[in-house]
Amino acid sequence: MNQSKLMSYCGMNNVKHKEILDSMVEKGMIERNEQAWGSKIIIKYSISQKGASILREILEPYEELFPRSSSSDSSDGSSDSDKND
């Protein structure tokens, strides 16, 4: 995902939050790749092996224990995670 799409997806501002991405790259959680696209440079990020490991070991069990609540609960009793499977 390129930097602009990532920031948009997360609801973040490019200028204000770039240092968060830089910190995650520095810590090895994500990988930063620059690609030439005509006269522009596109910056793309992808999850690293370390980041994927952290996701599996910490965030997934946390999400199981404390699922995110949705503002529009469904009446059929299914959870948001059921809808994403």
C-alpha positions as semicolon CSV with decimal commas, in nm:
position;residue;x (nm);y (nm);z (nm)
1;M;0,000;0,000;0,000
2;N;0,142;0,340;-0,081
3;Q;0,190;0,604;0,189
4;S;-0,105;0,822;0,084
5;K;-0,347;0,528;0,076
6;L;-0,218;0,400;0,409
7;M;-0,265;0,738;0,577
8;S;-0,608;0,779;0,421
9;Y;-0,713;0,429;0,530
10;C;-0,601;0,501;0,887
11;G;-0,754;0,850;0,889
12;M;-0,415;1,011;0,944
13;N;-0,243;1,316;0,801
14;N;0,073;1,250;0,593
15;V;0,281;1,531;0,739
16;K;0,180;1,492;1,102
17;H;0,205;1,113;1,119
18;K;0,500;1,028;0,894
19;E;0,726;0,995;1,197
20;I;0,503;0,709;1,322
21;L;0,572;0,521;1,000
22;D;0,943;0,606;1,021
23;S;0,951;0,470;1,377
24;M;0,776;0,149;1,271
25;V;1,030;0,106;0,989
26;E;1,317;0,172;1,232
27;K;1,179;-0,092;1,471
28;G;1,143;-0,343;1,189
29;M;0,764;-0,372;1,207
30;I;0,705;-0,257;0,849
31;E;0,920;-0,229;0,539
32;R;0,950;0,087;0,330
33;N;1,011;0,060;-0,045
34;E;1,060;0,346;-0,287
35;Q;0,958;0,298;-0,649
36;A;1,010;0,535;-0,937
37;W;0,687;0,622;-1,114
38;G;0,773;0,857;-1,397
39;S;0,924;1,167;-1,242
40;K;0,775;1,085;-0,899
41;I;0,884;0,851;-0,624
42;I;0,611;0,632;-0,476
43;I;0,668;0,510;-0,120
44;K;0,508;0,175;-0,042
45;Y;0,488;0,000;0,293
46;S;0,439;-0,366;0,370
47;I;0,431;-0,562;0,691
48;S;0,762;-0,724;0,784
49;Q;0,810;-1,073;0,924
50;K;0,857;-0,917;1,269
51;G;0,537;-0,712;1,230
52;A;0,338;-1,018;1,123
53;S;0,474;-1,209;1,422
54;I;0,369;-0,929;1,660
55;L;0,025;-0,925;1,499
56;R;-0,020;-1,299;1,552
57;E;0,124;-1,311;1,903
58;I;-0,024;-0,995;2,055
59;L;-0,292;-0,823;1,854
60;E;-0,496;-1,124;1,738
61;P;-0,542;-1,267;2,092
62;Y;-0,627;-0,914;2,214
63;E;-0,891;-0,879;1,941
64;E;-1,038;-1,216;2,046
65;L;-1,066;-1,104;2,408
66;F;-1,181;-0,751;2,333
67;P;-1,350;-0,743;1,993
68;R;-1,414;-0,405;1,840
69;S;-1,772;-0,300;1,879
70;S;-1,959;-0,167;1,580
71;S;-2,186;0,134;1,591
72;S;-2,453;-0,056;1,398
73;D;-2,501;-0,393;1,567
74;S;-2,673;-0,650;1,349
75;S;-3,000;-0,803;1,461
76;D;-2,903;-1,155;1,348
77;G;-2,656;-1,197;1,634
78;S;-2,349;-1,230;1,413
79;S;-2,038;-1,042;1,506
80;D;-1,826;-0,821;1,282
81;S;-1,564;-1,095;1,268
82;D;-1,827;-1,337;1,135
83;K;-1,896;-1,099;0,849
84;N;-1,527;-1,077;0,754
85;D;-1,476;-1,454;0,723
